[in-house]
Amino acid sequence: MSHRPPDAERLPALAGPGGELDRLVRDGARTAGAGAVWAVGDARGTLGGGSHGTLGQGPYARLAPGPDTLYDLASLTKIVSLWPCAGVLWQSGRLPLDEPLGGWWPPAAGHPAGAVTVRQLLAHTAGMLPYTRFEQLYGRAAAAIRVGVITAPLHRAPGAAVEYTDRAAVLLGYLVEDLGRARLDELAARWAWRPLGMTDTRYGPLDGSATARTAPTEYDEASGAHLRGVVHDPSARLLGGVSGNAGAFSTARDLARFLTALLAPPPQLPWGEPWITASLREQTGGLTPARGLSWLYAPGTEPAEGTFVHYGFTGTGIWVSRRLGRWALLLTNQVHHSRVTQSLTDLRNAFRWAVFG
């Protein structure tokens, strides 16, 4: 189902204090049982935003979220960290998209992963195993996990199907680190976050002052407390908190800067044009669900509409449409309350519908 999206001149009113979007998020957050921060903007920056609810249960019920609340981004890390780093390497000629890895990246030579391409990894068509289970399969040592991911059998032939898997981002993270000759957290800060003034965005574990403004996620039996300032994703936690699939924390304030840059890339940005244009178009060859590079076409829309989204398991989501010239973000810590996500899915769909059609 689609409808005509609001005209650009109507968007500021919709996004204004007490406007339609604020009411929608307020009511949806109440139904979902989680606090929420939202914002909408265009190539000039943020047009409006707001926050509702509390940071969580128990002691967190006294705390309210806001534009400077740090959220565990979960899989939005793939967009905010890994994807721009891949863009820098591609634009500098170091990351071929369509040459099988085994022919130019020595660690993959002679292994099943050597048959896949970077484009397939980014579009989730590489055929990699659909689960991680790193500790069960490879133990707790980071070096053993790296070897295990690179040498693992494929789940299906590359290019045969679209199948979202964290393994694609973990493998690509290793490749980016090898080519960039630094850890992914250092590369993301150097190439993406500092150039855009994203001063809140970082990988964990967070220090005390940052943790104090972080939304908690799930209760952790091992520590006897809710995870807060420590990545929720078990694979990223096993890898010390820094991974291509998860691990980054950010705020609505910083993500607004990031999304604005997708519509108006600063000239000095080393992953602006043509990487953004290449990524925000269909890259899955007619397979469904249609994806770009790292980005997914928003559920409920047609690829021709050009509205892209990425979600995070913790309850985060970002949207962008270059065709309409607008972006949106909706950050929650839904996983703190429950893994039952239908109410959040309904809120996300209604929010996207109101902003983009």
Secondary structure, 3 states (H helix, E strand, C coil): CCCCCCCCCCHHHHCCCCCHHHHHHHHHHHHHCCCEEEEEEECCEEEEEEEECCCCCHHHHHCCCCCCCEEECHHHHHHHHHHHHHHHHHHCCCCCCCCCHHHCCHHHCCCHHHHCCHHHHHHCCCCCCCCCCHHHHHCCCHHHHHHHHHHCCCCCCCCCCCCCCHHHHHHHHHHHHHHHCCCHHHHHHHHHHCCCCCCCCEECCCCHHHHCCECCCCEECCCCEECCCCCCCHHHHHCCCCCCCCCEEECHHHHHHHHHHHHCCCCCCCCCCCHHHHHCCCCCCCCCCCECCCCEECCCCCHHHCCEEEEECCCEEEEEECCCCEEEEEEECHHHCCCCCHHHHHHHHHHHHHHHC
